[in-house]
Each structure stands twice: as C-alpha cells, then as structure tokens.
C-alpha cells in the first residue's frame, strides 16, 4: 500500500498588514495588552471586494500545483477546510474548482475550524492509500476580518484572528522513508459553546438560556436570522479564553504523543513541530512540556495571527521555504480548536 506524501505546498496572505496599534482606532486595546496575552504583533486582513476565502485558497493552490509539477487538469479531488466560507452554501471547494477551471471532480468541504486542515489530511490519506485518487488538492483558507466584532466588546476575540490561505498537493509515494506515518483525530462537544458562533443558526436558544431569544410569530421559518438577533447585534463569535487555553494545553501534547507512540518515536525525534497558531503562549507551553528546542518548532502567529484552518499549512509552507524542513525530516502537525476538535499528523518529509 502506498503512503501519502506532500508533493507541493503554497501559501497566500493578503498585502494588508494590520498592526496591534492600528486596532486602537476601533477598540480599547494596545500593543502590550495583545502581545502579553497572545504573542501577536500584526496580522493580515483581506482586501475588501478583492480577497475572499475561495480566491485566496485558489492563489495558494496555484503555487502548490506548480511546486508539485502538475496543472489544474491533473487534480482529481478537492478538500477545502474553512470556517469562513464565501457563502453559507455552496462550499468553497466548488468555487475553487470553478476559479481554477478544473474538471468535474469531487469537492469536499470540511467544517472543523482550527483542526480542519488536519481532518483534511487524514481524509486525503485514506483516498491516496486506497488508490482512489492520485493528486488531491487540500486547502485551508480563512477570511475572519469580514465578520468580527471590531469594538471593545469583541476585542478578546477580534485581536487574535487574521486572514490567509495555505494549500498542499497530496500524492502517493512508494518510498519507505517518506510520507504520512499516521493521523489522529478527536472531538468533545460537551463544551462546544465555549468557542462558537451560534448565530445565525437554528438552535433557538436551546444552549443559550440566558439570552432567551424572542420566538417568531409566524408558524414556519423565522428562526435563522431574527429581528431580535439584529437588534441585539448578536451575530459574532464568542470565546471563553481561559477555558479554551486550559483544554488546549492538555489536548495538544496528548495528541502529539499519541502520534509518536503509534510510531515508536519520542519528542526528541521530531525535526519540526508545526502547531496550529492558536496562541503563542499555548505553543510555548507545549514546547516546554515536550522539551523541544526552538529549532524544532515553527511559530508565525506573531506575523499572521490565528488563521484557524489556514494556520497549519501557512506555517508549514513558511518553514519549508525558510529551509527548516529538509528531505527525510520527521514533521509533526497538530491543531486544537472549536468543537472541541483536535488532531495530529506525523509524516516523513
């Protein structure tokens, strides 16, 4: 059975750089406050009416395909991970298929937020190993800046996120010393609302008793976007930061060790750990816990913020472009996010 290798990788980030001090114009915050809590110095925001989640994903895909030595005509399946699609439906996968002029191939959208790219890798790995597909395009792309609450009320969420996209081409390899060794996926929905964007949605306050939404007068419909939601301006994501941090610092190292144990390896064997760029403090905690040196971990949240599903492929691409990842290196990818969902992938480059 063949293994799955990354044949090409690419990234795209908007030109618009937004520094911490720029956010002082719209909310009560400052550079020191943001850096102390997240490690973020700046992020990229999409150019309005130009960049979308799908178009940024397509730009990253073009680079990945070129580096893999293939064209759009060679791709036989698309997997697109995002929490910020261009439309509520259809998903971004078909939009990329259209943008790149691809054949009528399958397109699968993954809605697993920060761990979406890891879930996508695991899905692609199964397709490649069974021989169903030869060239899978996997994209992680996000446009957070169009839908965040840029006021003091929303600062605990809005200062964290940025926009961008990363993409890989996944292909089969017969080499014993190359490719994905294993993937590991988990979820726990008991505290799903601690990091969520419940509106617009259909929950009708089921998990939000304190908000007690006004029930619509009409017998049908009227539960997706209500007048009450609009009056309360209740259409933004929310996060219990301390609770998420507490969970993440447990599950991150757990799922990394799961991958290592599965393959009879130990943390010191890792040449490069690419953690989802959730918070620099989380990554530093995990690094210290696993006793990894600085050269074994790549973080770029300082420059790009948290780009959720795009953060792993962007960081992976950047580390590779910087020469931090060489052929034969053991690379570990890990992510934790809303849901809660988390996962890891261990591969030999």
N, C-alpha and C positions, 0 to 999 in steps of 0.2 A: 504494500500500500504506500503511495507517495505521501510525502509530507507537504505542508503548505509553507511557501516562502513569500517574503515581501520582495516583489520584483522591481518595484518603483515606488517612490514616495514624493509627495509635493505638498506645499502649503501656500495659503494666500491670506494676507491680513490687509485690511484697508489702510490707506495712507493717513487717515485722520487720527493723529495722536492726541489723546486727552490725558493730561497730567492731573495729579491729585488736586493741585491748586486751582485748576480750571473748574472743578466741581464746586468750589466755594461760591461761584456765581449763582448757583441754584439751590444750595443747601448749606446748613450749618455743619461744616466739616473742615478739616485741614490735612495737610500732608502728613504730619506727625501722627495724627489720630488713625489715619488709614494704614500707614506703614507699620505702626506698632501692632495692629490687630490682624493684618493680612499679609504684609510684606510687599504689597503692590505700590509701585511708583507711578505707573501710567498704564493705559490700555488703548486699544484701537477701537474706534467706532465706525460703523459703516457709513459710507457717503449716501445721504438720502437721495432717493429716486434713481440711484445707480446700483448700489450693492444690495443684494438680497441673500438669504441663506442658500438658495439654489445657485445663483450666479457665482457666489464666492466658492461654493463647492465645485462648480464646473471649472473654475480657474485653477484650483488646486489639483483637480483631476487631470487637466491638460499636462501639467508638469509631471505628475506621477506616470502618466502614459508614456510621455516622451522618454523618461528615465528607464522605463521598463522595455523600451524599444517596440512598443505596439501603437496602434491607432485606435480610434473610437470604434472602427469596424471589427476589431479583434475582441472587444469586451463582450462577454456573454451573460453577465449578470451584474446588477447594481444593488448595493446595500447602502442606504442613506440614514445616518443617525443624527437626530436633532430634536430639541425641544421647542425650537422656534421656527416652524415651517413657514413658507411663503403664504400658504393657505391653510385653513383649518382642514380642508381636504380639497383636492388630492394631495398626496405627499410630494416631497421634493424629489424623490427618485425618478418619477416620470418626467419632471421638469428638466432634470439634468439629461435624461435620455433625449429629450427634445432639443435642448440647447446644444448638445454635442453631436446631434444628427446621427444617433446610434440606430442600430437595427431594432426590431420589435422584440427586444429581450425583456426578461423579467426584471422588475424593480421592487425592492422590499424596503419599507421604511421602518426604522427602529425607534421607539419612543421610550428609551431608558435613561434619558437625561445624561448625567455625567458619566455613567458607565456604558452609554450607548455604543461607543466605538469598540469597547471590549466585547460586548454582546455580539456586535457585527463581526468581529474577528472570529469568534467561536462558531458562528453560523457559517461563515465563509469556509472555515477549516473543514467542516463536515462535507460541504459540497465539493471541495477540492479533493479530499481524501477518497471520496466515493467515485470520483471521475466524472461527476455530473457537469462541472464547469472547469474551464482552463484559465480564464482571465476574469477575475472578479474585481470590480471597482468598488472599494469601500470608502465612503466619505463621512467625515464628521464635520458639521458646519453649524454655526450659530450667529444669529443677529439679535443679541439681547437689547441693544441700545434703543430699539424702536418701541419697547414695551415695558420699560422700568419706570418706577416712581422716582423721578429726579426732584425730590423735595426732602426736607429734613425728616419727614415721616418715614420715607423709604430708604434712608441712607444706609442702614445696616445691610441692605441687600444690594442696592444700586451701585455702591462704590466698588463692589467686588468683581462685577462681570464685564467682559469685553467681547468683541466680535472677531470672527475669523473662521478659517476652514483648513482642514488637512485631509489628505487622501492617500490611499495606497492601492497598488495593484497586487493582488494575491494570486499566486501561480503554483502549480505542482513542481516538486523537485524530487529527484531520486537520490540525492546526496544524503548520506547517513549523518553528516555533521552539519546539516543546515535545516532550517525551517522551524515551524511551531512544534514544541515538545508537548505542551498541554495547555488547556484553558479551563478556567474555574469560575462559575457564575453562582450568585446567591441573591436572595431577596428577603426582606422582612417588612411587611406592610402594616405592622401594628402601630407604628408612629408615622404613617405616611403624611399626615397633615403638618408635621414639624417643618418640612421643607416642601412647599407646594404652591401651586397657583390654582386654587379651586374654582375660580371664576374666570371666564364664563364656563359653566358646566351644568350638570344635571343633578347635582347632589341635593339641591333644595334644602340646604341647611342640615342634612342628616348628621354630618360630623361637626357641625358648627352651631351648636345650640345657643351659644352666647350671642350670635348675630341675628338669630330669629328673622329670616327674610320674610318679606310680605308675600303671601301667596297670591298668584294672579287670579283675577276674577273669572277669566274665560275658562271653559271646561277642558280645552285642549291647548297644548303648546304653552308658550309664555314662561318657560322655566329655564331658558338658556341665558338670555340677556333680559333682565327685568328692569323696570323703571327704578326699583329700589336699589339695584346694583349701580346704576348710573348716578343716582342721587348721592349714594354713599362713596362714589368713586372707588368701588371695591373690585377693581379689575387688575390687581397687581400681585406678583409673587410675594410670599412671606416666608420667613425663616427664623427658627429658634436657634441662633448661632451656637450658644454654649451646648445645647443638646446634640446638635449635629456634630460638633467638634468631639464631644465625648464618645459618640458612637464611631466616628471615623478613625480615631486613633486606636481603636480596638480592631476594627474590621480590616483596615489597611494592612497592618502587619500579619494578621491572621491569614488573609487570602494570598499574600506573598509567600508565607511559609508553607501554605498548602501546595502551591506550585513547586516550590523547591523540594519539599518532602516527597511529592509524587515522582520526582525525577532523581531522587537520591543525591540532592545537592544541598549546599548550605549558603547563607548570605554572602560569605566571602567569595563565593564562586561567581557572583554577579559582576559583570563588567559594566553594565549600565542599567540603572533603575529609572524608568520614566513613570513617575506618579501623575495621576490626574491633578491638574493645577488648581486644587480647591482653595488652599490656604498655605502660605509658605511655612507657617508655624506647624501645621499638620505634617508636611513633608519633612521638616527638620526633626520633629519628634520621632517619626518612623525611621529616619536615617540613624538617629542616635540609638534607638531601640535595637535595630538590626546591626549596629556597629559598622556602618558603611562609611567609607571615606568620601570626601567631597567629589572626587573624580568618578565615583561610582553612581552618582545621582545627578540628573539634569533637571533644573527648575528654571522656568522662564515666566512665572506669574508676575514677577517684578515688572516685566515689559508689556505683557498682554492681558493681565488679569485672568479671571477664570472664564475660559471659553467652553466650559462643560464638555459636550461630546466632541468638540474640536481640540480640546487641550492636549490629549494624549498624542494624536497624530501631528499636531503642530510642534510639540516638544520633541517628539521622535525625529521628525524631519530636521529640525534645527540642530539637534545633537549630531545627527548623521552628517549634515552639511558642515559642521564645525570639526569633523574628523574624530569625534568622540566615540563613534561606533565603527568598528572595523570588521572585516570578514572573519567569521569564527567566534565573535564575541557572544557571550550569553547576555541576553537582554530580557528584562522583566518589565511588563506593563501592568499597571494596577490603577483602579478607579473606584470611587465610592460616591454615591450621590442620592438624590431624591428617590423616594420609593418605600423604604430604602432599597437600593440595589447596589451590588458591588461585584467586582470580578478581577481576575488576573490572567495574564498570558505569559508563558515562558517560551522564548524562542532562541535559536542559534542563528545569528545573522549570516 
